Amino acid sequence: MLNTKSKTTITLATDGLSTPWAGIADPENGVGCELFMELDAFTTISRPTDDWASLLINLGDLVADGYQVADDVEKYGAILFCSLTDEYHPFTRIILSLDDRRIDHLPFGSVSLIRVTPIAEAEIEHLDQSDEWASRAAKHALAKRQRQT
């Protein structure tokens, strides 16, 4: 887990999801991605940074379990990935979205950076979530946040 701070945010990132796997016949960089989460003052007030770091590690485990999440995030741009426990209130869900940056020069090519965004149920409750991975709802929620900043 990597942790960097700026004046307004804390960024947490996985370190190891893209490590090449030993014993795999096809040369590949692990699951083909690394996850990162940018926390602002509101997010860090709602839960301690260590809790968010633990969550990111757990999300990394889910992504690494072979669900081809990196491929789906690349395909759809953003997906509604999972629910959060009540302890993360007011946040209830996680969106994974493709970042335009990549990590280059790894043993078997580049890997994607995937942004992890906790959201509240209110941000998506009236949106259609019937498409695969509720991609349209995820993109709409992210776009609305961008318009508000």
C-alpha positions in Angstrom: 0.0 0.0 0.0 1.3 3.4 -1.0 0.2 6.6 0.8 1.0 10.1 -0.4 -0.3 13.4 0.9 -0.8 16.8 -0.6 -2.4 19.9 1.0 -5.9 18.9 0.1 -5.9 15.1 -0.5 -4.4 11.8 0.6 -3.9 9.3 -2.1 -3.8 5.6 -1.3 -2.7 3.0 -3.9 -2.1 -0.7 -4.2 1.3 -1.9 -5.0 1.6 -5.5 -6.3 -1.6 -6.2 -8.3 0.4 -5.7 -11.5 3.4 -7.9 -10.3 3.9 -10.7 -12.9 2.7 -14.1 -11.6 5.2 -16.9 -11.4 4.2 -20.1 -13.1 1.7 -18.6 -15.5 2.2 -19.7 -19.1 1.2 -16.4 -20.7 3.4 -13.4 -19.9 1.1 -10.9 -18.1 1.4 -8.3 -15.4 -0.7 -9.8 -12.6 -4.3 -8.6 -12.9 -3.3 -5.8 -15.3 -4.0 -2.9 -13.0 -3.3 -1.0 -9.8 -6.1 0.7 -7.7 -5.9 4.1 -6.2 -8.2 6.2 -4.0 -8.0 10.0 -3.5 -9.4 11.1 -0.1 -10.5 14.6 0.6 -11.1 16.2 4.0 -14.7 15.0 4.1 -13.8 11.4 3.3 -11.1 11.3 5.9 -13.3 12.8 8.5 -16.0 10.1 7.9 -13.4 7.3 8.5 -9.8 7.2 9.6 -7.2 6.8 6.8 -6.2 3.3 8.0 -9.8 2.1 7.5 -9.7 3.4 3.9 -6.3 1.7 3.4 -7.8 -1.6 4.7 -10.7 -1.2 2.3 -8.4 -0.6 -0.6 -6.4 -3.8 0.2 -9.7 -5.8 0.4 -10.8 -4.3 -2.9 -7.5 -5.3 -4.4 -8.1 -8.9 -3.2 -11.5 -8.9 -4.9 -10.0 -7.5 -8.1 -7.2 -10.1 -8.0 -9.7 -13.0 -7.5 -9.9 -13.4 -11.3 -13.1 -11.5 -12.1 -11.3 -9.7 -15.0 -12.3 -6.4 -13.4 -9.6 -4.5 -15.2 -10.9 -5.6 -18.5 -14.5 -4.7 -17.5 -13.4 -1.2 -16.3 -11.5 -0.7 -19.6 -14.6 -1.9 -21.6 -17.2 0.2 -19.7 -15.1 3.1 -18.4 -16.7 2.9 -15.0 -18.5 0.2 -13.0 -20.5 0.0 -9.8 -18.4 -2.6 -8.1 -19.5 -3.4 -4.6 -21.4 -2.3 -1.5 -19.8 -1.0 1.6 -20.7 -1.9 5.2 -22.6 0.5 7.4 -19.4 1.6 9.1 -18.6 3.7 6.0 -21.8 5.7 6.1 -22.7 8.0 4.4 -20.8 6.0 1.7 -22.6 2.9 0.6 -21.1 1.8 -2.8 -17.8 1.7 -4.6 -17.3 2.8 -8.2 -14.2 1.7 -10.1 -13.3 3.9 -13.1 -10.6 4.1 -15.7 -8.0 6.7 -15.1 -6.3 8.1 -18.2 -2.9 7.5 -16.7 -1.1 4.1 -16.9 2.0 2.5 -15.4 4.5 2.0 -18.2 7.7 -0.1 -18.5 6.6 -3.1 -16.5 8.0 -6.5 -17.5 5.1 -7.3 -19.9 3.9 -3.8 -20.9 1.7 -1.2 -19.4 -1.1 -1.6 -16.8 -4.2 0.5 -16.1 -4.7 2.7 -13.1 -8.2 2.3 -11.7 -9.7 4.9 -9.5 -11.7 3.8 -6.5 -14.5 6.2 -5.6 -16.8 5.7 -2.6 -20.3 7.1 -3.2 -23.5 7.5 -1.3 -26.6 5.6 -2.3 -28.4 8.9 -2.9 -26.0 9.6 -5.8 -27.4 6.7 -7.8 -30.7 5.7 -6.2 -32.9 7.1 -9.1 -30.6 6.0 -11.9 -31.2 3.0 -14.1 -28.7 0.3 -12.9 -29.9 -2.5 -15.3 -27.0 -2.4 -17.7 -23.9 -4.5 -17.1 -22.0 -3.4 -14.0 -24.5 -0.5 -13.7 -22.0 1.4 -15.9 -24.3 4.2 -16.9 -25.2 5.0 -13.3 -21.6 4.9 -12.3 -20.5 7.3 -15.1 -23.4 9.6 -14.3 -22.5 9.8 -10.6 -18.9 10.5 -11.4 -19.8 13.2 -14.0 -22.2 14.9 -11.5 -19.4 15.1 -9.0 -17.1 16.7 -11.6 -19.7 19.3 -12.3 -20.0 20.1 -8.6 -16.3 20.7 -8.1 
